[in-house]
Amino acid sequence: MANKELDMRVRSGLDDKEAALGRERALGFIRGGMRKMVPRYPELSNRLRGIKSNSIENLESLLEQATSVLTQKGVKVFRAKTPEEALRHVAEIVGQGLVVKSKSNAAKEIDLVQTLQNQGAKVVETDLGDRIVQLAGSHASHSLAPAIHMTVNRVAEIFSNDLGRTFPADEEVLVEAARVSLRNYLLTADVGLSGANAIAADTGSIIVMENEGNIRAVTSLPRVHIAIAGIEKIVPTLEDALTVVRAASVFGVGQDFGTYASVISGPSRTFDLDGEEFLTGLGPEEVHVVLLEHGRWEAKERGFAETLYCINCGSCLNFCPIYREVGEQYGDKYLGGRGIITAAIQKGLKTADVSGLSLCLNCKNCTEACPSQISTPEMLNRLRAQSFMENGIAPLWNTAFKVMSKQARLHWYANLGSKFQSLVFSREGDGQKTRFPMVGLPYRRVLPTLAAKSFYDLWPAVVTPETSERLWLQDNNRLKGQQGKDNLSKPPVKPTAANKRVTFFTGCMINYAFTHIGDAVLAVLGKHGFTVDIPRGQGCCGLPIYINGDVEKAREAAKANIKSLLDCPGEKIVVACATCGSHLSHSMIDLFSEGDPWRAKAELVAAKVEDISQFLNQSASQAEGLDLSSQGNKPISLSLTYHDPCHLNRGQGVKQAPRDILQRIAGIELTEMADADTCCGFGGTCSFKQYEISERVRKRKLNSIRETKAQAVAAGCPGCLLHIQDGLKQEGMSVKAYHPVELLAMSYGWKGRE
């Protein structure tokens, strides 16, 4: 049932073309502003992370301090353990009065507006986006821009219906109409209701940031003001609170500081003429603060405290490829991955599943964009593990993970599949398409053929430079009339890195489908005098199993890989797959708890792992003087663009090294594509479970490639290459796709798959 509900939500999101146009218009503007503004504050993110980490760690004492100081200043504080308690308390204050409301995530979390309206109160949203949504009877589709799913024509229609006169589809006219229509409500309201960006415990101050000016009016004009906020909004000092609101401006909308910042530290007061006593001033006579605890303590107890670092700036949504395609259908009351985590804690895993727990591509765009550096994908993976334990997984995937977790079993099935794949697939150039409709395999999808012989079967466990020479001699035999004449038939040049030995972790894709990438790795390393160990005990890295929640089978795969890799004498473990490299160097460690001997072994492996481009670049800068250009004897005339694989760029921090490799190759003209570091949409098993979303994400990547007019695209991840090649073939693009190490080997004269 949960999967059907999720499928319906995804379908709704993908089909809403009007909302998609609105998101593109708004998010493009916001992303552009953020990219310009964030570099101006290089320490802001680290500072905010420290503040939020300290605040959540000491939340109980800060809550007591804030409550005490607020009370001393005349604020009526109510701590609500549950939504029901918060709703009853606010309902008693409001009665059936007129409420003017500004943006409040906590109010949305507990459905406060609906409760007040049900008891006869009139609630008027004063944030422009929220007002549009309210009048349309719609829903908020973004944290800071609730109405981005509506066109200006639709907004004109909404205001025309509400105000009884026809308005043109002109943004300035519509904003003025909203201002005029809200003015009387603000002047006559009984209660003003707001949220809080931050609450300073030392001064008892509520900080709210905005651009429209409506919050200033909501918090000062009505006689009663109610602020409702989650307890995670409390920070130690007023300076910390101002850091929070600055970060919300910089990362949320690309401003150095919002237009209006209001600091509320109690009811409005003034001295009498003699200065002897306080009298009520021109602002609210009563200030109430409702501190919502709903699920916050549980988040800390269950190891999800990091989700409480969120400042609701919406930056994660602005860069999330899934949200970009399906909008508000991804998430719950809070949108995006963070919203799914909150839903799981507050409502259970079923709600998280329906909200899109399985959709995250693990691209880490959200973490990179987050001012608090929240590792949302890692927390989602932990929830997937819990979901797996409680609900299991589809039989097909369960069988696949059983095969993948055991190297011998995987090897047997892959070899069997290579022999009988023609029964299931039909050839499509150098790829293949399914003959039968299967999950994640529509007729149009192009997949690589399985190699007749796996990479392990093609090469011995130890490949010396002399052994790898066969690559050059065999390839040279393809050059008609050139055997014995072309300089490629000569033995490799004198090694420049003698006595060096490395271990090569191939991963599934290179071992069973893209064996030519493995050949290229051996060709380049052999040319530079490296002996390469290819341990036979290695298998699937385990990341696809891990991110689908089957932690036990992922541990099985990890233990086998750790043992085989540590048994090799190489100083480094070279990886040519971004996904495998990311898992071996980072997430594999998290499979084992502190104190587990396997965790220490995993850390030893992680310390040795390097992407092939990173390894070659670093080796070139070391004392032995390895010169990547010294072997080059065959310039490649090729216009090229480069795609940053998520697991290489954000997963391992390797961005420049592949470009350096490509720029060393004579004849290559490298042109940067727009948004080179955005996800291609593959996401491993995600592209099989939700292929249409994956296609939509990829289409943007293909457009970026097309705009460069490049003849080829390079990417340091076989998964990305698989997905991009599928799209290139489906769209009839003549662009070729390569791994950077292939092109480097070709510049040395290796013929490769050509």
Legacy VTK file of the C-alpha trace (Angstrom):
# vtk DataFile Version 3.0
C-alpha trace
ASCII
DATASET POLYDATA
POINTS 754 float
0.000 0.000 0.000
2.788 2.398 0.941
4.481 1.899 -2.427
1.221 2.535 -4.275
0.661 5.732 -2.335
4.209 6.865 -3.065
3.816 6.011 -6.748
0.667 8.134 -6.883
2.481 11.056 -5.263
5.416 10.740 -7.647
3.051 10.578 -10.618
1.246 13.685 -9.387
4.520 15.569 -8.989
5.868 14.563 -12.396
2.628 15.477 -14.159
2.278 18.949 -12.624
3.873 20.995 -15.406
2.735 24.332 -14.005
4.431 23.643 -10.694
7.577 22.505 -12.479
7.778 25.790 -14.379
7.311 27.726 -11.166
10.057 25.773 -9.414
12.489 26.314 -12.255
11.866 30.042 -12.291
12.146 30.508 -8.526
14.909 28.020 -7.777
17.079 29.290 -10.609
16.926 32.771 -9.147
17.574 31.588 -5.581
20.463 29.282 -6.536
22.133 32.049 -8.497
21.933 34.464 -5.575
23.204 31.890 -3.113
26.199 30.948 -5.244
27.247 34.583 -5.323
26.623 35.294 -1.658
27.903 32.200 0.160
31.582 32.668 -0.824
31.492 36.074 0.873
30.988 34.343 4.221
33.449 31.429 4.184
33.260 30.749 7.935
29.512 31.200 8.372
28.605 27.553 7.840
31.213 26.222 10.278
30.176 28.834 12.843
26.516 27.921 12.498
27.298 24.214 12.708
29.146 24.806 15.970
26.294 26.864 17.414
23.632 24.311 16.539
25.726 21.356 17.673
26.384 22.994 21.029
22.757 24.084 21.393
21.265 20.656 20.730
23.821 18.960 22.963
22.825 21.299 25.820
19.189 21.672 24.834
17.679 20.793 28.203
19.653 23.411 30.131
19.091 26.037 27.411
15.367 25.325 27.475
15.286 25.932 31.228
17.335 29.128 30.860
15.212 30.503 28.036
11.987 29.730 29.900
13.254 31.484 33.017
14.498 34.620 31.257
11.405 34.924 29.058
9.181 34.623 32.134
11.149 37.304 33.969
10.500 39.644 31.055
6.757 39.162 31.237
6.418 36.543 28.517
3.967 33.724 29.191
5.821 30.534 28.288
4.122 27.214 27.620
6.068 24.021 26.980
3.998 21.687 24.822
5.108 18.087 24.849
2.606 17.112 22.148
0.778 18.836 19.292
-2.491 18.356 21.172
-1.198 20.317 24.159
0.017 23.144 21.897
-3.280 23.265 20.009
-5.398 23.433 23.167
-3.246 26.165 24.663
-3.278 28.411 21.599
-6.972 27.764 21.017
-7.783 28.993 24.523
-5.899 32.242 23.936
-7.395 32.910 20.517
-11.011 31.882 21.056
-13.011 33.033 18.028
-10.991 36.152 17.356
-9.266 37.438 14.253
-5.735 36.129 13.875
-3.113 37.524 11.521
-0.403 34.951 10.968
3.102 35.069 9.545
5.203 32.124 8.444
5.563 29.450 11.144
6.872 25.968 10.473
5.817 24.749 13.899
2.245 25.943 13.311
2.205 24.047 10.033
3.661 20.974 11.738
0.660 20.695 14.098
-2.057 21.953 11.695
-2.748 24.949 13.943
-4.610 27.040 11.367
-7.148 24.302 10.694
-7.771 23.826 14.429
-8.383 27.546 14.993
-10.694 27.800 12.024
-12.652 24.769 13.209
-13.456 26.561 16.473
-14.685 29.684 14.692
-11.571 31.888 14.608
-10.639 33.666 11.403
-6.999 33.178 10.465
-5.438 35.341 7.776
-2.019 34.457 6.353
0.049 37.603 5.838
3.104 36.141 4.093
2.426 36.751 0.400
3.118 33.178 -0.659
1.135 31.692 2.201
-1.735 34.106 1.498
-1.893 32.983 -2.116
-1.878 29.347 -1.041
-4.594 30.006 1.550
-6.889 31.780 -0.890
-6.359 29.033 -3.481
-7.099 26.281 -0.974
-3.779 24.800 -2.023
-0.629 23.759 -0.170
2.810 25.223 0.465
5.404 23.871 -1.949
8.614 25.341 -0.492
9.868 26.441 2.927
10.480 30.059 1.921
8.498 30.324 -1.320
5.192 28.547 -0.614
3.480 29.516 -3.882
6.225 28.800 -6.432
4.026 26.104 -7.963
1.570 28.750 -9.231
1.897 30.946 -12.305
1.329 34.689 -12.181
-1.851 34.180 -14.235
-3.193 31.843 -11.581
-2.309 34.347 -8.833
-4.139 37.105 -10.712
-7.198 34.886 -10.892
-6.993 34.148 -7.141
-6.811 37.809 -6.124
-9.536 38.768 -8.587
-11.880 36.221 -7.028
-11.002 37.271 -3.486
-11.249 41.043 -3.944
-14.113 41.131 -6.431
-12.308 42.991 -9.201
-10.171 41.942 -12.138
-6.400 42.166 -11.773
-3.880 41.824 -14.605
-1.119 39.222 -14.469
1.364 41.824 -13.316
3.504 41.027 -10.284
3.761 44.597 -8.987
0.017 45.148 -9.291
-0.684 41.876 -7.492
1.703 42.644 -4.632
0.036 46.027 -4.154
-3.386 44.347 -4.153
-2.224 41.914 -1.471
-0.822 44.768 0.630
-4.079 46.705 0.472
-6.233 43.652 1.202
-4.156 42.741 4.289
-3.949 46.221 5.782
-7.348 46.201 7.461
-6.813 42.724 8.880
-3.520 43.807 10.437
-5.089 46.902 11.995
-8.090 45.105 13.488
-6.669 41.712 14.458
-7.007 40.418 18.010
-3.997 38.150 17.863
-0.753 38.071 15.913
0.783 34.633 15.389
4.384 34.105 14.335
7.157 31.552 14.363
10.778 32.139 15.316
14.037 31.867 13.425
15.891 31.654 16.725
15.384 32.218 20.450
18.291 33.600 22.481
18.429 31.957 25.912
20.573 34.659 27.535
18.296 37.616 26.689
14.984 35.834 26.245
14.712 37.280 22.731
12.677 35.891 19.832
14.293 36.663 16.463
12.296 36.689 13.224
13.689 37.550 9.794
11.733 38.556 6.692
11.719 40.589 3.484
8.073 41.635 3.207
7.461 43.545 6.436
4.384 41.542 7.356
6.026 39.934 10.396
6.896 43.349 11.793
3.202 44.243 11.642
1.986 40.859 12.948
4.245 41.061 15.997
3.548 44.697 16.895
0.001 45.742 15.916
-2.353 43.198 17.570
-2.886 43.359 21.350
-1.756 39.737 21.794
1.229 38.124 20.169
1.833 34.350 20.125
5.119 32.897 18.915
5.206 29.143 18.377
8.499 27.390 17.732
10.227 24.069 18.175
12.604 23.883 21.120
15.497 23.355 18.693
15.266 27.063 17.829
16.860 27.964 21.187
20.527 29.006 21.041
22.769 30.260 23.879
23.188 33.953 23.035
21.721 36.827 21.082
24.875 36.866 18.936
24.272 33.186 18.130
20.675 33.972 17.194
21.812 36.693 14.811
24.212 34.204 13.211
21.269 31.894 12.622
19.208 34.567 10.872
22.181 35.693 8.805
22.738 32.111 7.669
19.046 31.840 6.784
19.417 34.916 4.583
22.700 33.938 2.932
21.847 30.279 2.265
18.081 30.632 1.930
17.679 33.493 -0.533
21.202 34.706 -1.319
21.041 37.915 0.738
23.659 39.131 3.185
20.847 39.970 5.616
17.071 40.049 5.391
15.225 43.331 4.884
13.568 43.188 8.304
14.859 41.602 11.505
12.614 41.844 14.552
13.781 41.102 18.090
10.975 40.554 20.596
11.983 40.435 24.258
8.654 40.706 26.046
5.407 42.739 25.994
5.574 46.308 24.740
6.477 48.728 27.566
7.582 52.278 28.155
8.475 54.397 31.178
6.021 56.968 32.507
7.099 60.571 32.428
8.853 60.260 35.805
10.607 57.103 34.787
9.331 55.296 37.864
7.184 52.509 36.473
6.463 50.577 33.273
3.374 51.308 31.245
2.056 49.432 28.214
3.524 50.848 25.024
2.204 50.772 21.480
2.983 47.088 20.807
1.364 43.910 22.158
0.185 43.901 25.750
0.639 40.144 25.976
3.357 37.956 24.517
3.007 34.190 24.616
5.692 31.713 23.563
4.742 28.108 22.870
7.801 25.837 22.844
6.981 22.646 20.969
8.781 19.481 22.070
6.995 17.124 19.672
9.548 14.446 18.636
12.607 16.569 19.449
13.758 14.529 22.435
13.094 11.333 20.509
15.308 12.598 17.687
18.169 13.026 20.140
17.599 9.682 21.819
17.451 7.773 18.536
20.624 9.294 17.137
18.968 11.775 14.766
19.923 14.913 16.683
21.496 16.360 13.561
18.096 16.911 11.998
17.477 19.476 14.776
20.297 21.613 13.330
17.925 22.664 10.530
17.146 26.401 10.339
14.404 25.947 7.706
16.181 28.032 5.079
15.112 25.696 2.241
18.601 25.534 0.748
18.497 21.736 0.608
15.338 21.894 -1.515
16.912 24.411 -3.866
19.570 21.879 -4.874
17.785 18.533 -4.412
17.261 16.762 -7.776
14.240 14.818 -6.482
12.470 17.895 -5.130
13.246 19.649 -8.404
11.249 17.010 -10.290
8.323 16.215 -7.961
8.176 19.276 -5.706
6.137 19.100 -2.518
5.302 15.442 -3.158
8.766 14.688 -1.728
8.530 15.009 2.043
5.831 15.523 4.638
4.930 18.616 6.695
8.560 19.568 6.278
9.637 18.997 2.702
12.573 17.058 1.292
14.787 14.508 2.971
14.802 16.304 6.306
11.015 16.226 6.278
11.062 12.466 5.807
13.343 12.048 8.819
11.045 14.215 10.932
8.007 12.268 9.727
9.651 8.976 10.681
10.366 10.219 14.210
7.000 11.851 14.795
4.670 9.536 12.882
6.518 6.304 12.149
8.234 4.587 9.225
5.047 4.057 7.220
4.647 7.816 6.828
8.329 8.101 5.934
7.941 5.423 3.251
4.933 7.190 1.729
6.789 10.521 1.908
9.640 9.260 -0.268
12.184 7.465 1.917
13.241 5.348 -1.070
13.629 8.291 -3.462
16.863 9.877 -2.195
19.675 9.485 -4.760
22.393 9.855 -2.110
23.902 12.627 -4.233
24.689 14.716 -1.100
23.631 17.961 -2.792
21.551 18.747 0.282
24.505 18.344 2.638
26.719 20.555 0.505
24.030 23.246 0.288
23.047 23.073 3.970
24.428 25.894 6.161
24.381 23.478 9.122
26.060 20.712 7.072
23.350 18.206 7.990
24.156 14.732 6.645
20.600 13.997 5.545
21.426 11.071 3.180
23.238 9.204 5.953
20.233 9.572 8.262
17.881 8.454 5.484
20.040 5.360 4.977
19.693 4.539 8.662
15.925 4.879 8.374
15.994 2.575 5.367
17.807 0.041 7.530
15.066 0.330 10.150
12.401 -0.018 7.468
14.159 -3.114 6.137
14.191 -4.657 9.611
10.498 -3.939 10.169
9.045 -4.458 6.703
11.624 -6.360 4.677
12.120 -5.665 0.999
10.698 -6.862 -2.312
11.675 -10.508 -3.065
13.471 -9.534 -6.279
15.762 -7.112 -4.475
16.258 -9.479 -1.562
17.506 -12.122 -3.991
19.737 -9.620 -5.765
21.364 -8.523 -2.507
21.948 -12.127 -1.456
23.835 -12.649 -4.697
25.773 -9.403 -4.434
26.870 -9.975 -0.838
28.868 -13.129 -1.696
31.712 -12.761 -4.199
31.680 -16.372 -5.404
27.907 -16.334 -5.846
28.013 -13.002 -7.689
30.783 -14.234 -9.967
28.856 -17.399 -10.840
25.623 -15.572 -11.631
27.389 -12.850 -13.625
29.194 -15.414 -15.779
25.940 -17.303 -16.268
24.177 -14.058 -17.174
26.797 -13.194 -19.786
26.067 -16.492 -21.567
22.283 -16.247 -21.540
21.667 -12.484 -21.658
20.564 -12.680 -25.304
17.477 -14.592 -24.164
16.331 -11.606 -22.095
17.919 -8.710 -23.972
18.230 -7.703 -27.607
21.295 -5.934 -28.952
21.174 -2.136 -29.314
24.484 -1.077 -30.857
27.063 -1.706 -28.150
24.289 -1.995 -25.551
21.096 -3.989 -25.085
17.398 -3.534 -24.343
15.059 -5.830 -22.481
12.755 -8.085 -24.477
10.293 -8.277 -21.575
8.889 -5.556 -19.301
10.569 -5.768 -15.897
10.842 -3.563 -12.818
13.037 -0.599 -13.674
13.634 -1.923 -17.178
11.203 -0.339 -19.635
11.658 -1.243 -23.275
13.395 2.056 -24.029
16.173 1.643 -21.461
19.617 0.796 -22.861
21.966 -1.216 -20.646
25.546 -2.346 -21.245
26.139 -5.957 -22.240
27.819 -8.216 -19.732
31.394 -9.040 -20.738
31.979 -12.520 -22.152
34.799 -12.824 -19.634
34.946 -10.951 -16.359
37.893 -8.720 -15.603
39.068 -11.274 -13.005
39.104 -13.979 -15.675
41.016 -11.784 -18.112
43.859 -10.951 -15.742
45.923 -12.719 -13.081
45.849 -11.725 -9.419
49.153 -9.862 -9.810
49.778 -7.766 -12.924
53.339 -6.558 -13.411
54.323 -3.884 -15.944
55.614 -6.703 -18.146
52.274 -8.537 -17.901
50.296 -5.440 -18.805
52.480 -5.023 -21.898
50.113 -7.412 -23.650
47.561 -4.610 -23.736
49.833 -2.650 -26.018
50.928 -5.567 -28.190
47.413 -6.972 -28.636
46.008 -3.567 -29.444
48.819 -2.928 -31.874
47.906 -6.081 -33.778
44.664 -4.334 -34.719
46.639 -1.723 -36.644
46.696 -3.194 -40.114
50.079 -3.021 -41.780
51.672 -1.388 -38.755
52.855 -4.386 -36.745
56.561 -4.113 -36.003
56.726 -0.566 -37.399
54.598 1.561 -35.109
56.305 2.707 -31.924
53.441 1.118 -29.946
54.994 -2.289 -30.540
58.013 -1.293 -28.502
58.241 -2.434 -24.873
57.058 -0.017 -22.224
59.474 2.734 -21.370
61.697 2.458 -18.334
59.476 2.594 -15.238
59.447 5.938 -13.503
58.011 4.502 -10.302
59.876 1.233 -9.885
59.179 -0.989 -6.872
55.769 0.580 -6.390
52.804 -1.696 -5.852
49.114 -0.840 -5.672
45.877 -2.750 -5.141
43.055 -2.332 -7.644
39.475 -2.563 -6.346
37.417 -3.073 -9.485
33.815 -3.131 -8.306
30.965 -4.917 -10.080
30.557 -2.627 -13.069
34.196 -2.814 -14.174
34.491 -6.501 -13.363
31.438 -7.636 -15.309
30.476 -4.967 -17.850
33.005 -2.160 -18.346
36.135 -4.320 -18.414
37.732 -1.845 -20.816
37.938 0.706 -17.981
39.855 -1.844 -15.929
42.141 -2.470 -18.904
42.797 1.267 -19.131
43.752 1.371 -15.444
46.249 -1.460 -15.936
47.584 0.131 -19.117
48.324 3.463 -17.454
49.702 2.000 -14.226
51.821 -0.493 -16.173
53.292 2.232 -18.348
54.423 3.992 -15.188
55.994 0.904 -13.668
53.365 -0.073 -11.112
52.666 -3.656 -10.166
48.952 -4.099 -9.582
47.273 -6.590 -7.238
43.721 -7.615 -8.175
42.535 -9.539 -5.087
40.222 -12.406 -5.928
38.307 -12.138 -2.669
36.867 -8.739 -3.518
33.283 -8.437 -4.687
30.539 -5.827 -4.713
31.525 -2.841 -2.576
28.167 -3.194 -0.815
26.848 0.356 -1.195
23.723 -0.649 -3.190
22.903 -3.147 -0.443
23.598 -0.638 2.334
21.475 2.206 0.962
18.546 -0.190 0.594
18.703 -0.979 4.297
20.090 -4.531 4.310
22.894 -3.772 6.740
23.721 -7.412 7.548
24.386 -8.359 3.936
26.289 -5.104 3.450
28.488 -6.112 6.396
29.091 -9.521 4.806
30.269 -7.863 1.622
32.380 -5.378 3.583
34.147 -8.048 5.623
35.078 -10.008 2.512
36.406 -6.890 0.812
38.293 -5.691 3.890
40.044 -9.036 4.308
41.039 -9.339 0.651
42.241 -5.739 0.424
44.269 -5.804 3.621
45.940 -9.048 2.514
47.517 -7.172 -0.399
50.876 -5.412 0.099
50.075 -2.320 -1.968
50.546 1.084 -0.359
47.360 2.356 -1.946
44.002 0.921 -3.008
43.178 2.413 -6.387
39.515 2.696 -7.394
38.089 3.720 -10.768
34.460 3.745 -9.637
33.291 6.797 -7.705
30.563 4.836 -5.935
32.916 2.103 -4.742
35.507 4.655 -3.684
32.981 6.647 -1.680
31.745 3.566 0.156
35.176 2.092 0.870
36.558 5.393 2.121
33.547 6.611 4.099
30.198 4.854 4.535
31.617 1.334 4.906
33.112 2.386 8.252
29.629 3.191 9.575
28.544 -0.418 9.095
30.513 -1.282 12.234
30.007 0.197 15.681
32.680 1.774 17.841
34.859 -0.877 19.451
34.135 -3.471 16.755
37.491 -4.803 15.436
36.070 -4.691 11.924
35.597 -0.946 12.234
39.304 -0.484 12.855
40.051 -2.647 9.815
37.583 -0.666 7.734
39.371 2.520 8.770
42.685 1.032 7.617
41.159 0.315 4.224
39.594 3.778 4.020
42.959 5.437 4.682
44.467 3.662 1.651
41.657 4.268 -0.875
42.253 6.751 -3.699
40.447 7.405 -6.937
42.644 6.648 -9.952
42.742 10.322 -10.975
43.670 11.390 -7.457
46.332 8.674 -7.242
47.942 9.604 -10.544
47.937 13.308 -9.718
49.447 12.785 -6.288
52.022 10.358 -7.633
53.008 12.919 -10.244
53.739 15.426 -7.480
55.821 13.074 -5.350
59.550 12.585 -5.269
59.774 9.847 -7.916
58.714 12.448 -10.474
56.066 10.466 -12.321
55.223 12.541 -15.382
51.800 11.813 -16.826
52.629 13.604 -20.041
55.914 11.745 -20.627
54.129 8.694 -22.092
51.888 10.681 -24.377
52.689 9.894 -28.008
49.277 10.097 -29.615
47.432 13.414 -29.355
43.668 13.028 -29.238
41.725 15.576 -31.212
38.556 15.746 -29.157
36.243 18.408 -27.754
35.238 17.180 -24.340
33.127 18.111 -21.341
33.263 16.617 -17.861
30.522 15.465 -15.482
31.297 15.410 -11.751
30.012 12.146 -10.247
28.352 12.856 -6.908
30.225 10.084 -5.110
33.548 11.421 -6.383
33.003 15.152 -5.954
30.915 15.342 -2.785
31.513 11.792 -1.583
35.314 11.919 -1.711
36.131 15.567 -2.288
37.780 14.829 -5.649
36.874 17.507 -8.174
39.993 18.913 -9.797
42.089 15.758 -10.227
40.085 14.296 -13.168
40.203 17.669 -14.896
43.960 17.843 -14.388
44.293 14.411 -15.999
42.217 15.449 -19.001
44.014 18.754 -19.430
47.359 16.939 -19.612
46.238 15.060 -22.708
47.418 16.724 -25.896
44.651 17.623 -28.321
41.761 17.554 -25.861
39.721 20.728 -25.655
37.924 20.697 -22.303
34.768 22.803 -22.017
32.939 23.050 -18.703
29.233 22.285 -18.886
26.667 24.211 -16.858
26.023 22.603 -13.482
28.731 20.005 -14.004
28.393 18.869 -10.400
24.641 18.241 -10.425
23.477 14.639 -10.202
22.987 12.689 -13.433
20.069 10.848 -11.825
21.488 7.318 -11.681
21.534 6.766 -7.924
22.185 3.023 -8.332
19.061 1.033 -7.491
17.054 4.285 -7.322
17.104 4.437 -11.116
15.543 0.980 -11.258
12.868 1.713 -8.672
11.941 5.139 -10.049
13.300 5.200 -13.586
11.104 8.064 -14.777
12.386 10.417 -12.067
15.901 9.280 -12.917
15.253 10.080 -16.583
13.956 13.544 -15.761
17.065 14.336 -13.719
19.291 12.977 -16.491
17.572 15.053 -19.161
18.929 18.190 -17.511
22.415 16.707 -17.618
22.030 15.822 -21.290
20.918 19.378 -22.046
24.039 20.693 -20.322
26.184 18.333 -22.395
24.385 19.334 -25.586
24.913 23.043 -24.940
28.713 22.594 -24.874
28.624 21.098 -28.398
31.305 18.692 -27.183
32.034 15.460 -29.039
32.382 13.495 -25.834
31.683 13.547 -22.108
33.916 12.089 -19.406
32.936 10.891 -15.934
34.888 8.990 -13.295
32.039 6.629 -12.410
30.820 3.604 -14.409
27.319 4.098 -12.965
27.149 7.644 -14.315
28.552 6.449 -17.647
25.921 3.696 -17.847
23.105 6.172 -17.180
24.439 8.922 -19.436
25.091 6.492 -22.296
21.521 5.244 -21.989
20.246 8.816 -22.374
22.608 9.670 -25.217
21.392 6.671 -27.212
17.722 7.295 -26.479
17.994 10.929 -27.591
20.050 10.061 -30.676
23.044 12.142 -29.593
26.369 11.265 -31.235
28.306 12.197 -28.099
30.562 9.460 -26.720
31.146 8.795 -23.022
34.509 7.915 -21.483
36.185 7.386 -18.162
39.107 9.863 -17.841
41.595 7.021 -17.419
40.488 5.607 -20.790
41.411 8.836 -22.519
44.746 8.991 -20.724
45.545 5.430 -21.812
44.493 6.255 -25.366
46.866 9.211 -25.358
49.622 6.696 -24.588
48.585 4.723 -27.671
46.226 2.152 -26.161
43.450 1.304 -28.593
41.028 0.103 -25.939
37.427 -0.596 -26.811
37.750 1.286 -30.064
LINES 1 755
754 0 1 2 3 4 5 6 7 8 9 10 11 12 13 14 15 16 17 18 19 20 21 22 23 24 25 26 27 28 29 30 31 32 33 34 35 36 37 38 39 40 41 42 43 44 45 46 47 48 49 50 51 52 53 54 55 56 57 58 59 60 61 62 63 64 65 66 67 68 69 70 71 72 73 74 75 76 77 78 79 80 81 82 83 84 85 86 87 88 89 90 91 92 93 94 95 96 97 98 99 100 101 102 103 104 105 106 107 108 109 110 111 112 113 114 115 116 117 118 119 120 121 122 123 124 125 126 127 128 129 130 131 132 133 134 135 136 137 138 139 140 141 142 143 144 145 146 147 148 149 150 151 152 153 154 155 156 157 158 159 160 161 162 163 164 165 166 167 168 169 170 171 172 173 174 175 176 177 178 179 180 181 182 183 184 185 186 187 188 189 190 191 192 193 194 195 196 197 198 199 200 201 202 203 204 205 206 207 208 209 210 211 212 213 214 215 216 217 218 219 220 221 222 223 224 225 226 227 228 229 230 231 232 233 234 235 236 237 238 239 240 241 242 243 244 245 246 247 248 249 250 251 252 253 254 255 256 257 258 259 260 261 262 263 264 265 266 267 268 269 270 271 272 273 274 275 276 277 278 279 280 281 282 283 284 285 286 287 288 289 290 291 292 293 294 295 296 297 298 299 300 301 302 303 304 305 306 307 308 309 310 311 312 313 314 315 316 317 318 319 320 321 322 323 324 325 326 327 328 329 330 331 332 333 334 335 336 337 338 339 340 341 342 343 344 345 346 347 348 349 350 351 352 353 354 355 356 357 358 359 360 361 362 363 364 365 366 367 368 369 370 371 372 373 374 375 376 377 378 379 380 381 382 383 384 385 386 387 388 389 390 391 392 393 394 395 396 397 398 399 400 401 402 403 404 405 406 407 408 409 410 411 412 413 414 415 416 417 418 419 420 421 422 423 424 425 426 427 428 429 430 431 432 433 434 435 436 437 438 439 440 441 442 443 444 445 446 447 448 449 450 451 452 453 454 455 456 457 458 459 460 461 462 463 464 465 466 467 468 469 470 471 472 473 474 475 476 477 478 479 480 481 482 483 484 485 486 487 488 489 490 491 492 493 494 495 496 497 498 499 500 501 502 503 504 505 506 507 508 509 510 511 512 513 514 515 516 517 518 519 520 521 522 523 524 525 526 527 528 529 530 531 532 533 534 535 536 537 538 539 540 541 542 543 544 545 546 547 548 549 550 551 552 553 554 555 556 557 558 559 560 561 562 563 564 565 566 567 568 569 570 571 572 573 574 575 576 577 578 579 580 581 582 583 584 585 586 587 588 589 590 591 592 593 594 595 596 597 598 599 600 601 602 603 604 605 606 607 608 609 610 611 612 613 614 615 616 617 618 619 620 621 622 623 624 625 626 627 628 629 630 631 632 633 634 635 636 637 638 639 640 641 642 643 644 645 646 647 648 649 650 651 652 653 654 655 656 657 658 659 660 661 662 663 664 665 666 667 668 669 670 671 672 673 674 675 676 677 678 679 680 681 682 683 684 685 686 687 688 689 690 691 692 693 694 695 696 697 698 699 700 701 702 703 704 705 706 707 708 709 710 711 712 713 714 715 716 717 718 719 720 721 722 723 724 725 726 727 728 729 730 731 732 733 734 735 736 737 738 739 740 741 742 743 744 745 746 747 748 749 750 751 752 753
